[in-house]
């Protein structure tokens, strides 16, 4: 008779199947309204908040959120922020509201969110939460008639490379990792209860044309385009500085290789003389010689992030320009009629 002894929790966890990848982030409409309200109230200051919900299969459900308090610049007490989060989650648990952390949200200015601070925050969350997302909301872009809301997560290959802290060219080629593989954008699905959907249906028929509808017909997008171009130029300058670092590294590497060859030729000539004199030749490699010390290659992480940010600015400029052309053609047709 087979042994049917109960298995321990560790044995069950070890044989558990690999979880399905994250396919969609399902957010309740009330959570989106809370995020928009918090970000717009403090704009242009950047704010953050906690996302609460459930991780169900390939769907990450976001059912609630709460904002983080804005700390002064001279205040560096992180314990207060942690205590605030614990107190808020305890209060939510007492009123029977989902209090499982599934990520955080943050505001941004013209899409300038791809920084090392965001990556470090992701890695800190990943230590305790297997799957977490960051909801990015851009109030400045939303003023152009587009709901600038996106859900991001770090790719698994990038996280493995970040843990090893090795962003050399050889390692990146080995992992087949480029700047487009740092972040993964997860589709967002807005969910509402049946009562809210029915109420919105009742309001939709009697809703008059609002000022927001007229604002979408404005032809002037100069401030938005100018700020995007300014940020794009700054990123191009930063990328040029990163390229100068690599150029200096390769010049130093070429100079070191030339010095190594000169040293080897001198050592071989010396060994030839010692061999002719019947003496033992000296080794051609000397680890104690500083000429043979490998030069550390600069990290490519900063250049990857800057390139990613440049692509984001270009996409925003392209999208705004396309919308502007559509409005101009519409107004031209109206004038002709």
N, C-alpha and C positions, 0 to 999 in steps of 0.2 A: 504494500500500500504506500502510495506517494506521501511524502511529508507535506502537510498542509499548514505549517506553522505560519502565523501572521507575520507579514513583512513590516519592517520599521519604516518610519517616515523618510529616512535618508535613502532606503532602497527604492521606495516608490518614486521619490524625486529623481533618482538616478535613471530609472527606466521610463520616466515620463517623456512623451513625444515632444519633439521640437515644436514650439508655438508657431502658429501661422504668422506670416509677415503682416505688418500694419498696412491696411489698404485704404481706409477712410477715417476721417475725424468727424464725428457727428456732434454738432454743437446745437444746444437749444437756443431759440431766438432770444430769450431773455438774457442769456449769457452774453450774446453778441451786443445787445443793447447796453449792458453794464460795462463791457469793455470800451465801447465807443464813447459812452458818457464819461468814464474816468479819463480816457486819453484826451478828449476834447476839452475837458475842464481845466487841465493843467498844461495844455499845449501853449508854447512850443517846448516846455520842459518834458523830459522823458520819464515815463512812469512804468511800473511793473505791477504784477498781481499774480495770485495763485489760481491755478485751474484745478477743479475738483470733478470727479466723475468715476467711471468704471472702465476697465479694460476687458472687453468681451470679444474673444476670438480675434478676428482681423479688424474689428471696429473699436475705436477709442471714443467712448461717449463722454462728452463734457457737459455736465448738468448744472454746475454752479461755479462761481468764482468770487474772489474778494480782493480788494486792492491792498498793496503794501503801503505803509506810511512813508512819506518823503522825508528822509533824514537830511540834516544840515551837512554842509561840506566838511565842517570841522568835527563832526561826530563820527567816530569809528567804532562804536560799540555794536558788534554784530549780534551779541547775545540778546539785545532788546528786540531785534528783528525776528530772531528765532523764537523767542518767547511770545511775541505777538502772533506768529503763525500758529503756534501750539494752542494758544488761548482761543483763537478764532475757530480752529478745527474742533476744539473741545466743545465750544458753544454750538457749533453746527451739529455735532453728534448728539448733543442733548435734545435738539429739536428734530431729530430723525431726518437729517439732510445728509446727502452723500458727502463724506469728508475724506475720500481717498485722493491723494495728490496724483495727478496725471501730467503735470507740467506747469508752465507759467505763461503769462502773456506780457508783452511789452510794446510800448509805442516806439516809433521811429520817425525820423525826419527825412523825407524824400528817399526812403529806402536804404538809408545808410546804417545797416544793422549787422553787416558781415564783418565781425571783429573777433579778436582773440578772446575778449571777455565773454562773448556769446558761446564760444566753444568751451571755455572753462566752466561756464554755468551748466552747459549740457553734460560735461563729464562729471560734475558734482552731483547732478540729479541721477545720472546713470548708476552711481554707486549704490543707490537705494531703490531706484525705480527701474524696472527692466525696460519698459517702453514709455517714453515721455515725449511730449511735443512742446514746441514754443509757438504761440500764436502771435504773429506780427501784425500790428495795425498802424497805418500811416494816415494821420488826420489831414496832412497837407495834400496828399494825392486824392483822398476821398472827397475833398472840396471840388475836384474836377469832374465829379459825377460818377466816380468808380469806387466801389467798396473795396478798398485796398486792405484785404484781410487774407493772410496766408498762414498755413501750418507747416512748420519745418521740423526736421529731425536730422541728426548726423548719420551719415552712411556708416555701415558696419566696418567696411574696409578702412575708412578714414579714422574711426575710433581706434582700431587696432594699431594703426601707424602712429596715432597721437600718443598712445600709451608708451610706445617704444621711444618716442621723441627723436625720431630719425627721419628727417625730411630731406635727405640728400637725393641727388638726381638718380643715382643707381637704385636706391630703395624705391623711389617713385616709379621707375620703369619696371622694377620687379613686381610691384603690386598693381601695375597698370592703372595708376591713379593720376587724374588730372584735376584742374581747378573746378571743373563742372561736377566732380564726384564728392565734393565736401558735404553739401547739404542735399537733402531729399525733400521735395515739396509733396505733402500729402493732400489729396483732395478733401475739401470741406463740404459737408452736407448739413444743411440747416434743418433742424427738427423742431416741430411745435406740437403741442397737444391738440386733441380734436376740438376742445372748447375754444382754444385760441384761433385755430384755423377757421372755425365757424364764425367767430366774432370778426375776424379780418375779412371774411367773405361778405358779411353784412355791411361792413364799412366801405368796402371797395366801390360799390355801386354809387354811393352818394359822395364820394371824395371829389372835391373840386380841384381844378388845376392849381398847384401850389407854386410858390416862388422858386422852389428848387427845380421845378420843371422848366421855368423860364431861364434859370441860371445855366442850364445845360446848353442853351443856344448862344451863350456868350462867345464871341469870336476871339477875344483877347486872352491868350495864355502866356503872355510875356513874362510875368513874375515866375511862374512855375518853370518855364523853359530856361530862364536866366539862372535860377538857382541850380537846376540840374546841370547846366553847362559849367557853372562855377565849381560844383562838386566834382564833375567829370575832369576838369582841368587839374584840380588838386590831386585827384587819384592818378592822373597821368604823370604829374610831378613825382608823386611817391613811388610809382612804378619805375620811373627813370632812376631814382636814387637806389632802388633795389637792384636794378641792372648794373649800376656803377659798382655796387658791392661785389657782384659776381665777376665783373670785368677785372676789378682789382685782385680778386682771388685767383683768377686764371693767369693774370700777369705774374703774380707771385709764384704760382705753380710752375709756369714756364721758366722763370728765373731760377727756381730751386732745381729743376731738372737740368738746366744748363750747368749749374754749379756742381751737381752730382756727376755729370759726365766729365767735367774738367777734373774733379777729384779722382774719378776712376782711372782716367788716362794717366794722371800723375802717379797713382798707386801702382798701375800696371808697369809703368816705366821703372818705378822703384823696385818692383818685384823682379823685373827682368835683370836689373843690375845685381840684386841679391842672389838670383839664381846663377848668374855668371860667376859670382864670388863664392858659390857653394853654400850659401846661407838659406835658411827656410824662408819662403815667401810669406808676406803679410796677408791677412784676409782682405778680400776686396769689399766686404761689407762691414761697416763699423756702426753698430746700433747706438753707441754713445755719441756719435757724431751728430750735431744738430742739423746737418744737411739732410740726413735721412729720416728726420722726424716728419711724419705726414702732416700736411696743413689741413686744419678742420674746414670743411666746406660749409658755407653759410646756409642757414635753413631757408627752404623755399616756401615755408608756410605763409609768411607775410606777402610775398609776391602772388601766391595763389589767392589769398583773400582780396588783395587789391584788384587782381584781374577779375575775380568774381563780382566785385563791386562795380567795376567799370562796365561789365556786361549788363548789370542791373540798371545802371544809369542809361545806357544806350537803349535798352528795351523800353524804359519809361519815356525817353525822348521820342522814340519811334512810335509808341502808342499814342502819345499826346499829339504828335504831328499828324498821324493818320486820322484821328478824330477831328482835328482842326480842318484838314482838307475836306472831310465829309461835310462839315458845317459850311465851309465856303462854297462848295458845289451846291448845297441845298439853298443857300441864300442867293446864289447866282440864278438858280432855276426859278426862285420866287420872284426875283426882279424881272426876269424875262417874261414871266406870265402876267 
